[in-house]
Each structure stands twice: as structure tokens, then as C-alpha cells.
Amino acid sequence: MIARLTFIRVGATMLLLALAGAAQAEPYLAAQMGLKCAQCHVNPTGGGMRTLFGNTFAQTQLAAKRIGNPEDLWTGQVMKFLSVGGNARANWNVGDVPHQSTANDFAVEEARAYFDFGVIPNRLSVYVDQRFAPGNATNLEANVRYWLTENALYIKAGRMYLPFGYRFEDDNAFVRQLSGINMQAPDEGVEIGIEKASWTAQLAISNGTAGAPEVDKGKLAVARAEFVQSAWRVGASAGFNDADAGNRRMVGLFGAYRAGPVVLLGELDYIDDDSISVGGRKLAATLAEADWKMAQGHNLKLTHEWFEPDRDVDEDEQTRTSLVYEWSPVQFLQLRAGVRVYDGIPQNDLQNRKQGFVQLHGFF
Amino acid sequence: MVEISLPTFGRGGLWVAPFILLLAACTAGNGAGLDAGGRPIGGPPGANSDFQEIQDTIFTPICTACHLGANAPQGLRLDAANSYAMLVNVASAEVPGTLRVNPGNPDASYIVKKIEGTAAVGVRMPANGPPYLPQDRIDLIRRWIAAGAPMALQPGDFLRVTSSIPAAAETLPAGTSRLLLVFNSEVDPSRVSADSLELRDAMDELVPLAVVRVPPGRTNVIEITMDRPLAGGSFQLAVRGDGPAPLADMAGRVLDGDGDGIAGGDRLIPFDVSGASR
């Protein structure tokens, strides 16, 4: 058994070195390494539990340096057929709103644990993503994933994050808020996915209630496809929610480009929603991001977002610009600090606020 | 010593970069011709009520960033067309035993727990705080709920009861001695008296109403107070649209109590009061 684990560890390390880098959690990391989300996450659309590859990368490539015994490589596998993982983010937040006193607080942004029961290795898994904080425990994902063809075609059923655009860590990004598809709002349904050398594509059918009980017979259908090359990638998403409250149509374009240590990443989403008001409403949001890997373990992220709450109303647009520095001093640890500046209509103070945060992020 | 890497630009996929740079050029609006909620001035008028103010200053400009459309988190849509129906007397999706808005009881309303950060489940709202809602906005929501969570005034052809405490068929806790009626329009207080309302118990006996009034500042609400808590049992409250003292609004529009689209008719609200008070 020990010999087998050692073989896995050495093999994984060699694989990483052969690739001269690798992927991890956020889309920019995948773009930086020219890999797909499935390389580092058991969920082929990204987020949540990391694969053996992802865990190995986090220990050997992501951090500025690795400490501890070189042979003690965390793989996520705690026993045969069971792998675990987790994320914990502790924040100090400060907010400044015009005409109000500045507020700040310490907060647990999230503490989550992942469990992947690989009852038939590489083919059949039962997966659970449970959030333990803040507040009481909440289930975010609980699904069965079966690879009909190993690493090529799968079907997933249960509670899951839906595939649409890029899966950012920041659920407050305008594009993630607008679509309503983010890691705070899983839904229940079924997903089919295809993984090819340069392609990844998913189709999901769900209740379309963002995790709330189903209230009508209509369903949400979303599809996502991405063409991945070493230095660039481009993809598209589409969705249709057939709801008694009014139908909702979504389309999105997204892509990334790597220029040496800098990754440019963007997404544009457009939504036509009949459920908002009489006559419906058309909305749009964009995200443009530049990630500069200044040195091993150091990343500087500049993001500019734009939100159009109603295409029929002029001069109501909002923007959010963020500068975030991410330092990974040792494996599985990240210190993040950043500022976010909101810009909106001058008559609304909250649309013109500023935020700052310092975050200690531990993961495995 | 940390060695800094600088960008280099290679060939291939360069057409993706202009797309991303184009997205970075989008700017915010200057707000010309808009109200604080970002909606056109002169658009559909909002009525003068706390709920409309909540909608215009909190739900629309802040909460609908996420709570919008069929994919809204927890199914809670907070746009103007849906917010009231999704909040008042609706069970929370996170804690189904708690109503999102429990009319008359802000401390038992899940929305208050969420905006004050005391909910047992999930993050404090707004999720991207701080800043969270200023205390005066939280107080506004508390005040609205404490007043029975009346909806925004929507005067139509008739005066109508839009909500009540108790709702029809609701069971109130023991010790209840206060009832609320919420209307779609401003009630003419000169027509409000014990004669325009009638409360009977299961034995069809009249229950005396100590005070019936339009509370100060709540022009679309009638508050009914008994001089002692109601005993456990069944009751029926009748709101008169017929008879010598029918209710009407300030424009003289008489109550359409039975909802048949014709002025007149009584609105009957049967309810229960649980066991004896302790």
C-alpha cells in the first residue's frame, strides 16, 4: 500500500514537472497553464474538490516555496475510495459608503469540506460539498457522477453548480450575480459532459429555482462549450429557463489569452428576462481581468466589471474595479488583499462605495 | 530574492485579447433622468409608503443584483413586480419554519435576521458586504414589518383588503389582542368605527372591539384592539362593505369586500386562536 502511494506521488510530481506548470482553482490559473478545469477539479466544470493533479500542483507549483517533508505529498485520498478536501477563508473587511461612517468586520467568508467517494475508481463517484460556515451547515453539492467513457463522457445527477461561463471564486462578480449561476446558488438536475483534447462541453437540465423548491413544471436548460488551446481559449454559454413567472434567456461569451506571465480573461453575458416586470427586461454584464504572475507564488489581479441593469434605460450602468494581490507563501496557504471600487449613478451612495479586504485562505 | 516576470506577447489567439480589452472599456452611467433606484423619473409612480421606499432604496438598487429573475437565490425575487408576494407570509427556503416576513413581528422575520447578520444559515445580506445596510434602512424594514407589512398603495376602482393579521384561516398564538387590516388605498378614517367591523366567536357571539382606528402615519391600515386577549377558539372578522357604515377610501371608493368587482360586500376573515394564554 505504501509503495503504491509513493508511486502515485512520484508519478504525479513527474507529470507536473513534465508539463512545466499546471492548473488549480480559478479560471486564470487554468488559462495560465493551458489546461481545462477538469485537470485540477473532480468536477469537470471546475470548483470544489481538487484532483490528485490539482493537489500536487498546489504543493509543487503554486506556492512560493514548499515546506515540510518532500515525501509527504497530500493527495486528498485519506483511504481507499475516499478523497477529501476543503477551503476556509477568513476575512477582515472594510467598507466605505459616501455620507456614512466607515465599517469594518472580521468574518468567516466560508469553510467548506468536500467528500468524493470513488466507489468505482475513475468511473463512479458520489460527491458532497458541504458548507459549515458561516451559519449552520448547508449542502452545496450532492451528486452522483458516472463516466460512461473514462475521462471523455460523463453524466452527473443531483445537486450541483450549473455550467455557465467561467466559475469564479468571487460569487459577487457582476457576471455571476446576473446569471444567478454561482457557487452560492446550486440547483438540482442532471448534467452531461464531454471532454475532448481541446474541447469541453456540458449540457444541464435543472429545476431552475437556484436550489429552492420547484414551483412549476418548467425547467432550466443551460449549455456551455469551450475550445482550449495552450495560449488562448474561447467559449460560449446559453441558457433558457421556462418558468411560470416568465421565461429567461441567457447567452454568454468568454475567453482568455496568455501573454507570458500575464493572463487576460473576459466574459460577456446578456439576459432577456420576462419574469422581472411587465414587458420583461434585458440586462448585461461583463468582466475583464488581467492576472500577472509576478513571480512564483505572487499574483496581481486587476478586474474591471460592468453591469447594465436595464437596456431600455440610459445612464444606469454600474462598474466595479478591483485590484487584488495574492501571495501563496507555502503550499495550501494564500494571503489575499484587495480593494474594490464601485461606480454607479451618483444619486445612489451604495453604488459608489469602496471596499477593502485582507483574506487568509487555507485549502487542501 | 523574488524575480519579477514581465509580460511577453506571442502569436496566436491575439483576437481574444481585443475582445477582453473591449470589455474593460465599459463605463458607469451618469444617472441623468434617474431616481436613486436607477429607474427613470416619471416612470410608473410609486406610492407613498414604507414598502415602496424599501423597494426603491433597497431591493431594486441593491438586492436585485442577485435576487432577480427565475434563477434568483433561494427562489427569492426582489424586483418590484415580485418582491411583496415572495416575502410576506412566505416560508424561508433556508429555514422553512421561519417566514421571510412575519407581518407584525420583525424579530421573527427571516429577512431581518439576514440583513442584521443573525440568521443561522448563510451569509449576512447583502452578500457582498460590508458595507451592509445602514441602520436607518434596517429600521425602515423593521418598521414596515411591525406595521403589518402593508404593500405599496395601489388605488384601483374600489377599496380592497390586501392583507390582514390574521390571514384567512390562520391560527394566531394565545394572548392575541390586536388585529390589523391592510388596504390598497388610504382609508377614510371618518368611516372607521366599531360599526364597520364585526368580530364574532364560534358561538356567534359578538366580541367587543375596544379601539378601531387608522394608526398615525399608516393611512392604509386599520388597527383593531380588544380590551382583553382573545380566548382560544374560532373567530370570524367581518369588514363591512355594505350596511349603514361601509368602509371607503379618501376618494369615496367603497370597499369591494367580496371581491366580485362591484362596490360593496363584506370581507370575511375566519381565524383561530390557539389554546389558553399562559
Chai-1 contact restraints between the chains, C-beta under 6 A:
chainA,res_idxA,chainB,res_idxB,connection_type,confidence,min_distance_angstrom,max_distance_angstrom,comment,restraint_id
A,N93,B,P130,contact,1.0,0.0,6.0,A-B,restraint_1
A,G95,B,P130,contact,1.0,0.0,6.0,A-B,restraint_2
A,G95,B,P131,contact,1.0,0.0,6.0,A-B,restraint_3
A,V97,B,P131,contact,1.0,0.0,6.0,A-B,restraint_4
A,Q100,B,P134,contact,1.0,0.0,6.0,A-B,restraint_5
A,A103,B,P130,contact,1.0,0.0,6.0,A-B,restraint_6
A,A103,B,P131,contact,1.0,0.0,6.0,A-B,restraint_7
A,D105,B,P130,contact,1.0,0.0,6.0,A-B,restraint_8
A,P134,B,V123,contact,1.0,0.0,6.0,A-B,restraint_9
A,G135,B,A120,contact,1.0,0.0,6.0,A-B,restraint_10
A,G135,B,V121,contact,1.0,0.0,6.0,A-B,restraint_11
A,G135,B,G122,contact,1.0,0.0,6.0,A-B,restraint_12
A,N136,B,A120,contact,1.0,0.0,6.0,A-B,restraint_13
A,N136,B,V121,contact,1.0,0.0,6.0,A-B,restraint_14
A,T138,B,V121,contact,1.0,0.0,6.0,A-B,restraint_15
A,N172,B,N128,contact,1.0,0.0,6.0,A-B,restraint_16
A,Q177,B,A65,contact,1.0,0.0,6.0,A-B,restraint_17
A,Q177,B,C66,contact,1.0,0.0,6.0,A-B,restraint_18
A,G180,B,N71,contact,1.0,0.0,6.0,A-B,restraint_19
A,A185,B,P73,contact,1.0,0.0,6.0,A-B,restraint_20
A,G208,B,A70,contact,1.0,0.0,6.0,A-B,restraint_21
A,T209,B,G75,contact,1.0,0.0,6.0,A-B,restraint_22
A,A210,B,N71,contact,1.0,0.0,6.0,A-B,restraint_23
A,A210,B,P73,contact,1.0,0.0,6.0,A-B,restraint_24
A,A212,B,Q74,contact,1.0,0.0,6.0,A-B,restraint_25
A,A212,B,G75,contact,1.0,0.0,6.0,A-B,restraint_26
A,A212,B,A93,contact,1.0,0.0,6.0,A-B,restraint_27
A,A231,B,G12,contact,1.0,0.0,6.0,A-B,restraint_28
A,A231,B,G13,contact,1.0,0.0,6.0,A-B,restraint_29
A,W232,B,G13,contact,1.0,0.0,6.0,A-B,restraint_30
A,W232,B,V16,contact,1.0,0.0,6.0,A-B,restraint_31
A,V234,B,V16,contact,1.0,0.0,6.0,A-B,restraint_32
A,N241,B,A70,contact,1.0,0.0,6.0,A-B,restraint_33
A,A243,B,A70,contact,1.0,0.0,6.0,A-B,restraint_34
A,A245,B,A70,contact,1.0,0.0,6.0,A-B,restraint_35
A,R248,B,G69,contact,1.0,0.0,6.0,A-B,restraint_36
A,R248,B,A70,contact,1.0,0.0,6.0,A-B,restraint_37
A,G255,B,V16,contact,1.0,0.0,6.0,A-B,restraint_38
A,Y257,B,G13,contact,1.0,0.0,6.0,A-B,restraint_39
A,Y257,B,V16,contact,1.0,0.0,6.0,A-B,restraint_40
A,Y257,B,A17,contact,1.0,0.0,6.0,A-B,restraint_41
A,A259,B,P7,contact,1.0,0.0,6.0,A-B,restraint_42
A,A259,B,F9,contact,1.0,0.0,6.0,A-B,restraint_43
A,G260,B,P7,contact,1.0,0.0,6.0,A-B,restraint_44
A,G260,B,T8,contact,1.0,0.0,6.0,A-B,restraint_45
A,P261,B,S5,contact,1.0,0.0,6.0,A-B,restraint_46
A,V262,B,P7,contact,1.0,0.0,6.0,A-B,restraint_47
A,L264,B,A17,contact,1.0,0.0,6.0,A-B,restraint_48
A,L264,B,I20,contact,1.0,0.0,6.0,A-B,restraint_49
A,G266,B,F19,contact,1.0,0.0,6.0,A-B,restraint_50
A,G266,B,I20,contact,1.0,0.0,6.0,A-B,restraint_51
A,G266,B,L23,contact,1.0,0.0,6.0,A-B,restraint_52
A,D273,B,G69,contact,1.0,0.0,6.0,A-B,restraint_53
A,S275,B,G69,contact,1.0,0.0,6.0,A-B,restraint_54
A,S275,B,A70,contact,1.0,0.0,6.0,A-B,restraint_55
A,I276,B,D79,contact,1.0,0.0,6.0,A-B,restraint_56
A,S277,B,A81,contact,1.0,0.0,6.0,A-B,restraint_57
A,T286,B,L23,contact,1.0,0.0,6.0,A-B,restraint_58
A,T286,B,C26,contact,1.0,0.0,6.0,A-B,restraint_59
A,A288,B,I20,contact,1.0,0.0,6.0,A-B,restraint_60
A,A288,B,L23,contact,1.0,0.0,6.0,A-B,restraint_61
A,A288,B,A24,contact,1.0,0.0,6.0,A-B,restraint_62
A,M294,B,I4,contact,1.0,0.0,6.0,A-B,restraint_63
A,A295,B,V2,contact,1.0,0.0,6.0,A-B,restraint_64
A,A295,B,E3,contact,1.0,0.0,6.0,A-B,restraint_65
A,A295,B,I4,contact,1.0,0.0,6.0,A-B,restraint_66
A,H304,B,A24,contact,1.0,0.0,6.0,A-B,restraint_67
A,W306,B,C26,contact,1.0,0.0,6.0,A-B,restraint_68
A,V313,B,P40,contact,1.0,0.0,6.0,A-B,restraint_69
A,E315,B,G29,contact,1.0,0.0,6.0,A-B,restraint_70
A,E315,B,N30,contact,1.0,0.0,6.0,A-B,restraint_71
A,E315,B,G31,contact,1.0,0.0,6.0,A-B,restraint_72
A,E315,B,A32,contact,1.0,0.0,6.0,A-B,restraint_73
A,D316,B,G29,contact,1.0,0.0,6.0,A-B,restraint_74
A,D316,B,L34,contact,1.0,0.0,6.0,A-B,restraint_75
A,D316,B,G38,contact,1.0,0.0,6.0,A-B,restraint_76
A,E317,B,A28,contact,1.0,0.0,6.0,A-B,restraint_77
A,E317,B,G29,contact,1.0,0.0,6.0,A-B,restraint_78
A,Q318,B,A28,contact,1.0,0.0,6.0,A-B,restraint_79
A,T319,B,A28,contact,1.0,0.0,6.0,A-B,restraint_80
A,D343,B,A28,contact,1.0,0.0,6.0,A-B,restraint_81
A,G344,B,A28,contact,1.0,0.0,6.0,A-B,restraint_82
A,I345,B,G29,contact,1.0,0.0,6.0,A-B,restraint_83
A,I345,B,G31,contact,1.0,0.0,6.0,A-B,restraint_84
A,I345,B,L34,contact,1.0,0.0,6.0,A-B,restraint_85
A,I345,B,G38,contact,1.0,0.0,6.0,A-B,restraint_86
A,P346,B,G31,contact,1.0,0.0,6.0,A-B,restraint_87
A,Q347,B,G31,contact,1.0,0.0,6.0,A-B,restraint_88
A,Q347,B,A36,contact,1.0,0.0,6.0,A-B,restraint_89
A,N348,B,A36,contact,1.0,0.0,6.0,A-B,restraint_90
A,N348,B,P61,contact,1.0,0.0,6.0,A-B,restraint_91
A,L350,B,I62,contact,1.0,0.0,6.0,A-B,restraint_92
A,R353,B,P131,contact,1.0,0.0,6.0,A-B,restraint_93
